[in-house]
Amino acid sequence: MTEQPDGPEGVLFDLPAGETPRSAAARAPRPKPRSPAERLPVARVAVDTPLPHLDRCFDYRVPADMDESAVPGCRVKVRFNNRKLSGFLVERTETSDFPGRLAYLDSVVSPEPVLTPEVLGLARAVADRYAGTLSDVLRLAVPPRHARVEKEERPEAPPEPVPEPVDGPWADYPEGPSYLRALRKGRPARAVWNALPGPEWPEAVAAAAGAALAGGLGTVIVVPDGRDVAAVDRALHRLLGEGHHLALTADLGPAERYRRWLAVLRGGARIVVGTRAAVFAPVRDLGLVVLWDDGDDVHAEPHAPYPHARTVLSMRAHRADAAALIGGHTRTTDAQLLLESGWAHPLAADRTTLRRRAPLVRAAGDDRELARDGAARSARMPSLALRAAREASRSGPVLFQVPRRGYLNTLACAGCREPARCDACRGPLAVRGSHAVPSCGWCGRLAGQWACPECGVSRMRAVVVGARRTAEELGRAFPYLTVRTSGRGEVLASVADEPSIVVATPGAEPVAEKGYAAAVLLDGWALLNRMDLRASEEALRRWLNAAALVRPGATVVVCAEASLPVVQSLVRWDPGGFAARELAERRELGFPPAVAMASVTGAPEHVRELVDQLELPERTDLLGPVPVASSGPGPAEAEPVERALLRVPRGGVGALSQALKAAAANRSAHRDEHLAQVRVDPVHVV
């Protein structure tokens, strides 16, 4: 007996003595010829291939034995370029435009129609909008299959009756009740919502979803993180009871997430709340899309083709003729653009209500405080902040927001102020803990004997202080209070209504049961001095989100220059006015979102080759290519990276995306595997 490794599907088999594989194959029974299905014998398949020049559907013949299972929207396997690939059966037709002989479908993975026509059309539009491929978008839209979950028989309990719709928190907004009435009537009412300070925004979102449900329509709700999903989930339970909604988050695990996704697909829930992946949730009879805190970077998908949840939901609402609610405590310039275009209308409270609900914001660097404390302009924690924290800590928790996590993240020479760098690789030095020796952030080498190469001084000073070091300093300043931290390593969901100090990084601020007694927003310069076009806009978003957790009338101290427009907008609680001014300035200078931009990033030769092949639309400006810093930490000797920016008027973004996709397809067709990264409307352009 001789063992052969070349059996079908890689299975080993034995041959009798003297038998060869060829003679055995000759004696093997031939497979029966396959006959095509009598009805709609041609299947149009979206094959899972990332190559841009193959971004189209391909025709296959449906065998008769797969006629019933090969339904539009199901997963299939096909032979493609001598390989077996996955795909989705898009539709079945009588004929094909392909003049040659069609291959048969290899198999139907599952007869479950997981790709709905509405999601397919949206995915195709998103791929075209972002110069990507349909297969890349479908990977984001349809989760991986779990066969065991599909075969489960789960008797669904009938949902509780839809309760009578209530205005809830919307009664505090002049146009709130009329907006809910429009949702109940199924009208495509679209609004940019400036939420009032306080923790009631989940109840407002739930009331909007309940109004759409009362009109027989479904809702997709997208929020930044799992804590926000849990808050909206609780609000929906309180308002609507069981059976009307489901939460989709990554921490559910693949099986449970797929189980809930199937329940939505099969009509088991009309409301979905989740993070950015929920933008493609297959909700039936979609009547409302909701996006909370649209300025948060987590709404930008990190995988190709890098769509933003705001754009995808706007496209979905437009295609489905559905309502939209884009809200937050701040207002982004992108949302302001939607208002000025007429696509949406503002939804905000009047100034009287806002003054009653908002905290009192004070800048540590205003003239009155400078007259009292001359060091307030340069001190990291001026006396105003300490006084406010000390007085407020008698009645409840006090929040300190610190822009950066860690301990002492950036060091400099104490003599000449030059950045402290590693002697071996020139990486930045930092201190990781209270008893740690300075070490390199790139190679990890300790720098216990460091001396400045410029002036010879061996002492260092902290340039950027992180949350853990801030907590230590506050522990010494308030020895009688408990100091808690909330950040990337451990994010607190809530804190009790008792005297304490809470140090949190932006986005990780826990909710206080009765609101914070005061808040201090430290290191405003660290947010405002970032090399980012959206630095001021992002700083205001982070400040407002933290200040919204403070009790009405309590004190919020911002450690930043009082004369800056962004600080004045915080003091007046006027995010709408700031967004309007910011958008007007960017329109004058030709910056997004007043214009559309695309970036081409990669090795210098790859960027230049792709740019040279572009057939640029009219009124397109080519900026660059120029060298850029590589993403992530690493030595300065890393491979060089360049980026080119393409700028067009907002109305030309479709033509620009088409040109970028055509150039990428041309290079892909020539088997060029080194493609530059293309991003349309990148979050960061500076």
HELIX and SHEET records of a PDB file:
HELIX    1   1 PRO A    8  GLY A   10  5                                   3    
HELIX    2   2 PRO A   21  ARG A   27  1                                   7    
HELIX    3   3 PRO A   52  LEU A   54  5                                   3    
HELIX    4   4 ALA A   64  MET A   66  5                                   3    
HELIX    5   5 PRO A  117  ARG A  129  1                                  13    
HELIX    6   6 LEU A  134  ALA A  141  1                                   8    
HELIX    7   7 ALA A  147  LYS A  151  1                                   5    
HELIX    8   8 GLY A  168  ASP A  172  5                                   5    
HELIX    9   9 GLY A  176  ARG A  184  1                                   9    
HELIX   10  10 TRP A  201  ALA A  214  1                                  14    
HELIX   11  11 GLY A  226  LEU A  240  1                                  15    
HELIX   12  12 ALA A  250  LEU A  252  5                                   3    
HELIX   13  13 PRO A  254  LEU A  265  1                                  12    
HELIX   14  14 ARG A  276  PHE A  280  5                                   5    
HELIX   15  15 ASP A  297  HIS A  299  5                                   3    
HELIX   16  16 ALA A  309  ALA A  320  1                                  12    
HELIX   17  17 THR A  333  GLU A  340  1                                   8    
HELIX   18  18 ARG A  351  ARG A  357  1                                   7    
HELIX   19  19 ASP A  367  ARG A  372  1                                   6    
HELIX   20  20 GLY A  374  ARG A  377  5                                   4    
HELIX   21  21 SER A  383  ALA A  392  1                                  10    
HELIX   22  22 ALA A  467  ALA A  477  1                                  11    
HELIX   23  23 GLY A  524  LEU A  528  1                                   5    
HELIX   24  24 ALA A  535  ALA A  547  1                                  13    
HELIX   25  25 PRO A  565  ARG A  572  1                                   8    
HELIX   26  26 PRO A  575  LEU A  589  1                                  15    
HELIX   27  27 PRO A  604  GLN A  613  1                                  10    
HELIX   28  28 ARG A  650  GLY A  652  5                                   3    
HELIX   29  29 VAL A  653  ALA A  669  1                                  17    
SHEET    1   A 2 THR A   2  GLN A   4  0                                        
SHEET    2   A 2 PHE A  13  LEU A  15 -1                                        
SHEET    1   B 5 CYS A  57  ARG A  61  0                                        
SHEET    2   B 5 VAL A  42  VAL A  47 -1                                        
SHEET    3   B 5 ARG A  83  THR A  93 -1                                        
SHEET    4   B 5 ARG A  75  PHE A  80 -1                                        
SHEET    5   B 5 SER A 107  SER A 110 -1                                        
SHEET    1   C 7 HIS A 245  LEU A 248  0                                        
SHEET    2   C 7 ILE A 271  GLY A 274  1                                        
SHEET    3   C 7 GLY A 218  VAL A 222  1                                        
SHEET    4   C 7 LEU A 286  TRP A 292  1                                        
SHEET    5   C 7 ALA A 323  GLY A 328  1                                        
SHEET    6   C 7 ARG A 190  ASN A 194  1                                        
SHEET    7   C 7 HIS A 345  ALA A 348  1                                        
SHEET    1   D 6 LEU A 360  ALA A 363  0                                        
SHEET    2   D 6 VAL A 550  VAL A 558  1                                        
SHEET    3   D 6 TYR A 516  LEU A 521  1                                        
SHEET    4   D 6 PRO A 397  GLN A 401  1                                        
SHEET    5   D 6 SER A 500  ALA A 504  1                                        
SHEET    6   D 6 VAL A 483  SER A 486  1                                        
SHEET    1   E 2 LEU A 408  CYS A 413  0                                        
SHEET    2   E 2 MET A 460  VAL A 465 -1                                        
SHEET    1   F 2 LEU A 429  ALA A 430  0                                        
SHEET    2   F 2 SER A 439  CYS A 440 -1                                        
SHEET    1   G 2 SER A 494  VAL A 495  0                                        
SHEET    2   G 2 VAL A 511  ALA A 512  1                                        
SHEET    1   H 4 ASP A 621  VAL A 628  0                                        
SHEET    2   H 4 VAL A 641  PRO A 649 -1                                        
SHEET    3   H 4 VAL A 595  GLY A 602 -1                                        
SHEET    4   H 4 GLN A 677  VAL A 680 -1                                        
END                                                                             
